[in-house]
């Protein structure tokens, strides 16, 4: 799955500046560090780990500390990165543990060291994703956009998420790698309120001018609520509260 994340990072203007292994409790874990090409303080660290390895740890925070120490001793590190670094757990399922969902919440809610995301996938999902990219002749980022915008896929996922493993995977990618853009298709420029009202023939020019005056009034509040109401009524052509009481 790391090749998928690498491609997404590259498309989002990040480069893979470090590929290494960290030792923790006599096990090696692959670590990739991505740095934004223009904003160098923006960092993503991706940890590859098996589900069985994660749930077996007595304290997941110890591994985070080990990663943080390695990161801060690395040549690329500068202090500005501390508040702009996210750690993504890339967790490959291998035992289907009941503990994983609870552990995900604990990891992501932990406020220390990094902003943390836990991305979980299976080998079957990874294989199917590669197959679909080849079948549709699309890059990963293109396929993700295709799946996210497909209402039929979404409705199937909403009905039974467990049966729509690729849509579930794609959704997780969007959530756990929060830099992926969503390219909404439009049929033209977004219209202003005035343009929209003209299009549906609900207002004439005089009424549109009155709406503009009301908007300006609301953006520049009067001294009190009564004055504000009077001004809005006046803008629309009604008698003010003061005149009505005379």
Beta strands, then each sheet from edge to edge (+ up, - down):
strand 1: 14-24
strand 2: 27-36
strand 3: 43-50
strand 4: 85-92
strand 5: 115-121
sheet 1: 1+ 2- 3+ 4+ 5+
end
